Each structure stands twice: as C-alpha cells, then as structure tokens.
C-alpha cells in the first residue's frame, strides 16, 4: 500500500504488525488519498472485527422541513398558491380549523421545501458559504482524484490551478460578505446574524458542552436512558413548580366586551416573532405560518376567535419539549448546571402575542414590575 507519494518517490507499507492471537480479527487494510490528510500523505485504515460487541444502530434525529428555502420569493409564492389550493380540498373535512391549518402548512412545507435526512451533523460556520464556493471545491476535488488515479504531470498542474482558483473564489465571496455587513450593520437582522456567528465561534472553542449522564439527588450516576429521563423530569418538576409567598395589591377590575381578533393583529403577531426559532412538538414554525399568505391569516383569525368564544385549547398547545442546555461551567453531570429551554407551539405564541398586546393597553402595570417589560432590566 502506497502511503506517501511525491513526484516519482513513493513509500509503501508491506506489513502491519499485529499479535498472532489478534490476526484473525483483521479483515482488510487500505489507504485513502485525500486533501484533508495532506496531498502527499495517505491515511492508512484497517477493518477490524471486535468480538463480543454489538453494532450500534445509527442514531437519527427528527426530520425537519427546510424552512430556509422560504427566503426565496419564488418558493414563497409557490408555497402560498399550493396552500390555497389544498385549503379548498380540506373544506369538506370533519377536522377542526386548527387541525386543518396545521396539516395544510406542514404538508405544503414538505412538498415545496423538502425535508432534512434527520442525521446529526456538526454545525459549521457557513456565513460565507455560496454556490460558487461549493462548485469550486467540487471541481478541485475532482481534479485531485484524477491526478491520483493517472499520476500525470498535466493532471497535477490542473489540480494546482484549481486549488488556486478555489482560494480566490473563497476570498472574493468573503470580501463581498464583509462589504454586505458594512452596508447593513445597523439593521436588526444583521446584528442577529453577527450574534449567531459569535455564539457559534464561542461554542466551538469550548472543551465541554455537556454530558450524557446525570446524577440523582444522592449523587449516584444514572446511565440508563429511562433513569436519565426520570431524573430530568423530577428535577424540572421541582424547579418549575416551586411557589413563593408574596402579596399583590388588589386594583379595580378591568371589564368590557371581547373584541374580535382581526387579521391585522394576527399579521402583526407573526411579523413580531423571531425567525429561526425551534418548533414545538408539532414541528410547525412561524415561517410556515407566515408563508401561508392571506388565506392562512384568515384561518388563524377564525381559529383565534373560536378560542375567545370558549372553544377548547388544542392538545398540541398543552404539550411542550424541554431541552437542558449546559451553562458551560461546573460538573456536567449535575442537573443544576443546565438551563432548561422549553419549546412551545408557534401557533400558541401567535395567540398569546395578540392577547398580551391587548392586555398591556388596558392594564396598569406597577413600577415594581421589571421582568418582561420593554426598556426595563432585572440585572444591574
């Protein structure tokens, strides 16, 4: 096996030393040429059969709709048209308005935007990624493979040229992105993007990002999946259901007729929600709801008004998913060193946003209330 090749000089591996009693475990030995392992050196790999070990099943995550494609106006228009067409076909269904809206949004999203594979991937910094960069890297890899297969000098020169061109393309795309940031540095969406990239850089530099196992109250380590889930459930039940004694001054009741929710309020609520947030148990996001257009706004308005009139809250709104996120310090097996983030239904958030805005207009909030108020801070 050739493990090093530079021009006309090569280094081969003739033997691989192993113990006699372990020889039967080795099935194959091969070398893998690739740019990731330097252009001259080649990675040596062996296939070994481990006795008494079960092969782990590949863990797959949940498939998600590729909602980022809705940034393209043509895709968004196609989504709205398909949604309106499907809404007409669902009119004869016995399902509730909420079930129709959710089903229509999710199915249309899968058809128009597609779904992810569900495989876990390492999140990389892709703020400068572009189709031109992808094409240049693909051509460079193809040139490298051709050079390795043929070994001709012309193929080597072609690879070197492609490598130089790729560096130029990456540098030019990065320069364009920097100029774009400079032009839009005052816009809220650009500030959000910069914060996201900074957080990703900080996370990449961390050695510990959390552990799989946790300790119970006695300090015993739980390794079984069911025991770990029970421990997290116990911890958050105590944390989120703790009651403190406090007194609230009673004030005059604010009463009046319930005004119908309008399309303007629903649209304002959707526009006010942050984009790119994780979905609740149903998988429906605010981007999908916003892409439904005028038809979707009307359905959300009708559904919200039905709730005002006393219709039962959907089951999906009563469920949520709690994700523990490591704070970055302390024992990674202690539950107290994690921050629980609860993923709620985006449809419920729209309804809550409408009601919250109405309440702020009619309720007098005391000066002692600092949390959840614009312009007020709970930290010094």
C-alpha positions as CSV (number, residue, x, y, z in Angstrom):
1,X,0.0,0.0,0.0
2,X,1.4,3.4,-1.0
3,X,1.2,5.8,2.0
4,X,3.4,8.6,0.6
5,X,3.8,9.8,-2.9
6,X,5.7,12.9,-4.1
7,X,6.5,13.1,-7.8
8,X,8.4,9.9,-8.6
9,X,9.1,9.0,-5.0
10,X,6.8,6.6,-3.2
11,X,6.7,4.9,0.2
12,X,4.9,1.6,0.6
13,X,3.7,-0.4,3.6
14,X,4.5,-4.1,3.2
15,X,3.5,-5.4,6.6
16,X,1.3,-4.4,9.5
17,X,2.5,-5.8,12.8
18,X,-0.2,-7.4,15.0
19,X,-0.3,-10.0,17.7
20,X,-0.7,-13.6,16.5
21,X,-3.9,-14.2,18.5
22,X,-5.4,-11.0,17.0
23,X,-4.6,-11.7,13.4
24,X,-7.9,-13.3,12.7
25,X,-9.7,-10.0,13.6
26,X,-8.1,-8.0,10.8
27,X,-10.2,-8.3,7.6
28,X,-8.7,-5.6,5.3
29,X,-6.2,-2.8,5.1
30,X,-6.4,0.2,2.8
31,X,-5.2,3.7,2.2
32,X,-7.4,6.7,1.5
33,X,-5.9,9.6,-0.5
34,X,-7.4,13.0,0.2
35,X,-6.6,16.6,0.6
36,X,-7.7,16.6,4.2
37,X,-4.7,14.4,5.0
38,X,-2.1,16.5,3.0
39,X,-1.6,15.9,-0.7
40,X,1.4,13.7,-0.4
41,X,0.4,11.5,2.6
42,X,-2.4,8.9,2.6
43,X,-4.5,7.8,5.5
44,X,-4.0,4.1,6.5
45,X,-7.2,2.3,7.6
46,X,-7.8,-1.2,8.8
47,X,-11.1,-3.1,9.1
48,X,-11.1,-4.9,12.5
49,X,-13.8,-7.3,13.8
50,X,-14.3,-6.6,17.5
51,X,-15.5,-9.7,19.3
52,X,-18.4,-9.6,21.8
53,X,-19.5,-6.1,20.8
54,X,-22.9,-5.3,19.3
55,X,-23.0,-2.8,16.4
56,X,-24.7,0.3,17.5
57,X,-27.6,1.5,15.4
58,X,-27.1,4.8,13.7
59,X,-29.0,7.4,15.7
60,X,-31.3,9.6,13.7
61,X,-32.9,12.8,14.7
62,X,-36.3,14.1,13.7
63,X,-36.8,15.1,10.0
64,X,-37.4,18.8,9.7
65,X,-38.8,21.0,6.9
66,X,-36.2,23.1,5.1
67,X,-37.9,26.4,6.0
68,X,-34.8,28.4,5.0
69,X,-35.9,27.9,1.4
70,X,-38.8,30.2,2.0
71,X,-36.4,33.2,1.9
72,X,-36.6,32.8,-1.9
73,X,-39.6,34.8,-3.1
74,X,-40.4,32.3,-5.9
75,X,-40.5,29.5,-3.4
76,X,-42.7,31.5,-1.0
77,X,-45.2,32.3,-3.8
78,X,-45.4,28.7,-4.8
79,X,-46.0,27.8,-1.2
80,X,-48.9,30.3,-0.9
81,X,-50.5,29.0,-4.1
82,X,-50.3,25.4,-3.0
83,X,-51.6,26.2,0.4
84,X,-54.7,27.9,-1.0
85,X,-55.4,25.0,-3.4
86,X,-55.1,22.5,-0.5
87,X,-57.3,24.6,1.7
88,X,-60.2,24.2,-0.8
89,X,-59.8,20.5,-0.8
90,X,-59.9,20.4,3.1
91,X,-63.2,22.3,3.4
92,X,-65.2,19.1,3.4
93,X,-63.1,17.5,6.2
94,X,-64.5,17.0,9.6
95,X,-61.3,18.2,11.3
96,X,-61.2,21.4,13.3
97,X,-59.9,24.6,11.8
98,X,-56.7,24.3,13.8
99,X,-56.0,20.8,12.6
100,X,-56.7,21.8,9.0
101,X,-54.3,24.8,9.3
102,X,-51.5,22.7,10.9
103,X,-51.9,19.8,8.5
104,X,-52.0,22.0,5.4
105,X,-49.0,24.1,6.5
106,X,-46.8,21.0,7.3
107,X,-47.8,19.0,4.1
108,X,-47.3,22.0,1.9
109,X,-43.9,22.7,3.5
110,X,-42.7,19.2,2.9
111,X,-43.8,19.3,-0.8
112,X,-42.4,22.7,-1.6
113,X,-39.3,23.0,0.7
114,X,-38.4,19.3,1.3
115,X,-37.2,17.6,4.4
116,X,-33.8,17.0,6.0
117,X,-32.4,13.5,6.4
118,X,-32.6,13.6,10.2
119,X,-28.9,12.7,10.6
120,X,-26.9,14.6,13.1
121,X,-24.3,16.9,11.6
122,X,-21.5,19.1,13.0
123,X,-22.7,22.7,12.8
124,X,-20.0,24.7,11.0
125,X,-19.5,28.3,10.3
126,X,-21.2,28.9,6.9
127,X,-21.8,32.6,6.9
128,X,-19.7,32.9,3.7
129,X,-20.9,29.7,2.0
130,X,-22.1,30.2,-1.5
131,X,-22.9,28.1,-4.6
132,X,-19.8,29.4,-6.3
133,X,-17.7,28.2,-3.4
134,X,-19.4,24.8,-3.5
135,X,-18.8,24.4,-7.2
136,X,-15.2,25.5,-7.0
137,X,-14.5,23.0,-4.2
138,X,-16.2,20.2,-6.1
139,X,-14.1,20.9,-9.2
140,X,-10.9,21.0,-7.1
141,X,-11.7,17.6,-5.5
142,X,-12.4,16.0,-8.9
143,X,-9.1,17.4,-10.2
144,X,-7.3,15.8,-7.2
145,X,-8.9,12.4,-7.8
146,X,-7.9,12.5,-11.4
147,X,-4.3,13.3,-10.6
148,X,-4.2,10.5,-8.0
149,X,-5.6,8.0,-10.5
150,X,-3.5,8.8,-13.5
151,X,-0.3,10.4,-11.9
152,X,0.3,12.6,-15.0
153,X,2.1,15.9,-14.7
154,X,-0.6,17.7,-16.6
155,X,-3.2,16.4,-14.1
156,X,-1.0,17.7,-11.2
157,X,-0.8,21.1,-12.8
158,X,-4.5,21.2,-13.4
159,X,-5.1,20.4,-9.7
160,X,-2.8,23.1,-8.5
161,X,-4.5,25.6,-10.8
162,X,-7.9,24.6,-9.4
163,X,-6.6,24.9,-5.9
164,X,-5.5,28.5,-6.5
165,X,-8.8,29.3,-8.2
166,X,-10.7,28.0,-5.2
167,X,-8.8,30.2,-2.8
168,X,-9.5,33.2,-5.0
169,X,-13.3,32.4,-5.1
170,X,-13.4,31.9,-1.3
171,X,-11.6,35.2,-0.7
172,X,-13.8,37.1,-3.1
173,X,-17.0,35.7,-1.5
174,X,-15.8,36.6,2.0
175,X,-14.9,40.1,0.9
176,X,-18.4,40.5,-0.6
177,X,-20.0,39.3,2.7
178,X,-17.8,41.7,4.7
179,X,-19.0,44.6,2.5
180,X,-22.6,43.5,2.9
181,X,-22.2,43.6,6.7
182,X,-20.7,47.1,6.5
183,X,-23.6,48.3,4.4
184,X,-26.3,46.7,6.7
185,X,-24.5,46.9,10.0
186,X,-27.3,49.0,11.6
187,X,-30.1,46.6,10.6
188,X,-31.6,44.3,13.3
189,X,-31.3,41.1,11.2
190,X,-27.6,41.7,10.6
191,X,-27.0,42.2,14.3
192,X,-28.8,39.0,15.0
193,X,-26.6,37.2,12.4
194,X,-23.4,38.6,13.9
195,X,-24.5,37.4,17.4
196,X,-25.3,34.0,16.0
197,X,-21.9,33.6,14.4
198,X,-20.1,34.9,17.6
199,X,-22.0,32.3,19.7
200,X,-21.1,29.5,17.3
201,X,-17.4,30.5,17.4
202,X,-17.5,30.6,21.3
203,X,-19.2,27.2,21.3
204,X,-16.5,25.7,19.0
205,X,-13.8,26.8,21.4
206,X,-15.4,25.1,24.4
207,X,-14.0,21.8,25.6
208,X,-17.1,20.6,27.5
209,X,-20.6,21.2,26.0
210,X,-22.5,18.9,28.3
211,X,-22.7,15.3,29.3
212,X,-24.9,12.4,28.5
213,X,-25.2,11.0,32.1
214,X,-26.6,12.8,35.1
215,X,-26.5,12.4,38.9
216,X,-29.5,11.9,41.1
217,X,-30.1,13.7,44.5
218,X,-27.8,11.2,46.3
219,X,-25.0,11.8,43.8
220,X,-25.3,8.4,42.1
221,X,-24.7,8.4,38.3
222,X,-27.6,7.4,36.1
223,X,-26.6,5.7,32.8
224,X,-29.8,4.0,31.7
225,X,-31.9,6.1,29.3
226,X,-35.1,5.7,31.2
227,X,-33.5,6.6,34.5
228,X,-31.9,9.7,32.9
229,X,-35.3,10.8,31.6
230,X,-36.9,10.2,35.0
231,X,-34.2,12.2,36.7
232,X,-34.7,15.2,34.3
233,X,-38.4,15.0,34.8
234,X,-38.0,15.0,38.6
235,X,-35.6,18.0,38.5
236,X,-37.8,20.2,36.3
237,X,-41.0,19.3,38.2
238,X,-39.4,20.6,41.4
239,X,-37.8,23.6,39.7
240,X,-40.8,24.8,37.7
241,X,-43.5,24.2,40.3
242,X,-41.9,26.0,43.3
243,X,-44.3,28.5,44.9
244,X,-43.2,31.6,46.7
245,X,-45.4,33.6,49.1
246,X,-45.9,37.2,48.1
247,X,-48.7,39.8,48.3
248,X,-50.2,41.7,45.4
249,X,-52.1,44.9,45.9
250,X,-55.7,44.5,44.5
251,X,-56.8,47.0,42.0
252,X,-60.1,47.7,40.2
253,X,-61.2,45.1,37.7
254,X,-61.0,45.9,34.1
255,X,-64.1,44.6,32.3
256,X,-65.5,45.0,28.9
257,X,-66.8,43.2,25.8
258,X,-64.4,40.8,23.9
259,X,-63.5,42.4,20.6
260,X,-62.9,40.0,17.7
261,X,-59.3,39.4,16.7
262,X,-58.5,40.9,13.3
263,X,-56.2,39.8,10.5
264,X,-54.0,42.9,11.2
265,X,-53.4,41.7,14.8
266,X,-52.5,38.2,13.6
267,X,-50.2,39.5,10.9
268,X,-48.5,41.9,13.4
269,X,-48.0,39.0,15.8
270,X,-46.4,36.8,13.2
271,X,-44.1,39.6,12.0
272,X,-43.1,40.3,15.6
273,X,-42.0,36.8,16.2
274,X,-38.3,36.0,15.9
275,X,-37.3,33.9,12.9
276,X,-35.2,30.7,13.1
277,X,-36.6,29.5,16.4
278,X,-37.0,25.8,17.2
279,X,-40.5,24.5,16.7
280,X,-42.8,22.9,19.3
281,X,-44.0,19.2,19.3
282,X,-45.9,19.5,16.1
283,X,-42.9,20.9,14.1
284,X,-44.9,24.0,12.8
285,X,-42.8,27.2,12.7
286,X,-43.7,30.9,12.4
287,X,-42.0,30.9,9.0
288,X,-44.5,28.3,7.6
289,X,-47.5,30.2,9.1
290,X,-46.3,33.5,7.6
291,X,-45.8,31.9,4.2
292,X,-49.5,30.8,4.1
293,X,-50.4,34.3,2.9
294,X,-53.8,35.9,3.2
295,X,-55.6,32.6,3.3
296,X,-53.6,31.4,6.3
297,X,-54.1,34.7,8.1
298,X,-57.9,34.4,7.7
299,X,-57.8,30.8,9.1
300,X,-55.7,31.9,12.1
301,X,-58.0,34.8,12.8
302,X,-61.1,32.5,12.7
303,X,-59.4,29.9,14.9
304,X,-58.3,32.5,17.4
305,X,-61.8,34.0,17.6
306,X,-63.2,30.5,18.2
307,X,-60.9,30.2,21.2
308,X,-62.2,33.6,22.5
309,X,-65.7,32.3,22.3
310,X,-64.9,29.3,24.5
311,X,-63.6,26.6,22.2
312,X,-61.2,24.1,23.9
313,X,-57.5,24.8,23.6
314,X,-55.8,22.2,21.2
315,X,-53.9,19.4,22.7
316,X,-50.7,20.4,21.0
317,X,-50.7,23.6,22.9
318,X,-50.7,21.8,26.2
319,X,-47.6,19.9,25.3
320,X,-44.0,21.2,25.1
321,X,-40.5,19.9,24.8
322,X,-37.9,20.8,27.5
323,X,-34.2,20.8,26.3
324,X,-31.5,21.0,29.0
325,X,-28.6,23.2,27.8
326,X,-25.2,23.2,29.6
327,X,-24.2,26.5,31.1
328,X,-20.6,25.9,30.4
329,X,-19.3,25.7,33.9
330,X,-19.4,23.2,36.8
331,X,-20.0,19.5,36.9
332,X,-21.6,18.4,33.6
333,X,-23.5,15.6,35.4
334,X,-25.2,18.0,37.8
335,X,-28.7,19.0,36.7
336,X,-28.4,22.4,38.4
337,X,-25.6,23.3,35.9
338,X,-28.1,23.2,33.0
339,X,-30.6,25.7,31.8
340,X,-33.9,24.3,30.7
341,X,-35.3,25.7,27.4
342,X,-39.0,24.9,26.7
343,X,-40.1,24.6,23.1
344,X,-43.7,25.8,22.7
345,X,-46.1,25.7,19.8
346,X,-45.7,28.7,17.5
347,X,-49.4,28.8,16.8
348,X,-50.0,29.3,20.6
349,X,-47.4,32.1,20.6
350,X,-49.3,34.0,18.0
351,X,-52.5,33.8,20.0
352,X,-50.6,34.8,23.2
353,X,-48.9,37.7,21.5
354,X,-52.3,39.1,20.4
355,X,-53.8,38.8,23.9
356,X,-50.6,40.2,25.6
357,X,-50.7,43.3,23.4
358,X,-54.3,43.9,24.3
359,X,-53.7,43.4,28.0
360,X,-50.8,45.9,28.0
361,X,-53.2,48.6,26.6
362,X,-55.9,48.2,29.3
363,X,-53.9,47.0,32.4
364,X,-51.9,49.4,34.6
365,X,-48.6,47.7,35.4
366,X,-47.0,48.8,38.6
367,X,-43.5,50.3,38.7
368,X,-42.2,47.3,40.7
369,X,-42.6,45.1,37.7
370,X,-39.3,44.9,35.8
371,X,-39.4,41.5,34.1
372,X,-40.9,41.1,30.6
373,X,-41.1,44.9,30.1
374,X,-39.5,46.8,27.3
375,X,-36.9,49.2,28.5
376,X,-36.7,47.6,31.9
377,X,-33.9,45.3,33.2
378,X,-33.7,42.7,36.0
379,X,-29.9,42.8,36.2
380,X,-27.7,45.6,37.5
